[in-house]
Amino acid sequence: MPHHIVLAHGIFGWGEDWPTALLPPYFRGVSKQLEAQNHTVIAPGVPPLGHVTDRAEKLAQAIDDAWSDDQEFHIIAHSMGGLDARCMLAMRDDLRQRCKTLIAIATPHYGSPVADAIHRGTGPLFEAARDTWLAPLLNHVAALQDLLTPDPRALPHPDQAEVRYVDVACNAALADRQSPLFALAQKIGGITREVNDGVVLRSSALVDGHEHRLDWPVDHGGAIGWETGLPASPLDLGELVQALAGPSREHLRRYADLVNEVLGP
């Protein structure tokens, strides 16, 4: 059965309505795969570093522009995109009535220790960067405030009774390769003891009362197909070239299986 599907990107991300000649798809290969299965897909851009409310308003506007006010839709979100979707559904009664499913992949529902570390400016990396352009730049990222770990542990935007929530956590320790970027993020946040994807703890990605799928064996970047770090095994040049050339079969299969399991074939 064909569905209307929204792909919601995370912080530092971009939409497919942005100049695609310069930027490959954020969700590598996913739109084309879903469209080949007769689904209608939009992957809108929202402010990459904006507050969640600003991002949510842009996401809502994209849905308004794409479909009439009687069409149901589903959201597949990565990282902060899941927070944007939650905020949007809390703000807009009409969209909440039409949104059937929110699939949140590697979403920091309860914040990220990486964001906490950046906000505090702690650790050797921040000591070295204290008097450089890096520290003030990071602290002026508006989205950072929305990614901090809440105290007490709480959801900033409660679940909506009309929406089906499905969460997917990722486990970087099981990945064949890890992006150097997210290996660095893991060190910044000091998250080596608990299962995590380099940015988001498993306990933050999975909310009690939601449906949970099996953990994906990828890091935070691998969750959207950016598995272009060095392989865990000795470097295989052919494997690396293939990874850079396009999304892996495993990546596309994960999304195909997820959509078929949650939304139906």
PEFENBEL-V647316 format. One record per helix or strand of 2 or more residues. SS is the DSSP state (A for helix, B for strand). FROM is the first residue (numbers start at 0). TO is the last residue. Records with the same first field share a line. If there is no record, write none. Layout:
# PEFENBEL-V647316
SS->FROM-TO  FROM-TO
This chain:
# PEFENBEL-V647316
B->3-7  39-41  72-77  98-104  163-167  210-211
A->29-35  51-65  79-90  92-97  112-119  123-128  132-138  141-146  171-173  179-188  201-204  221-223  236-244  248-262
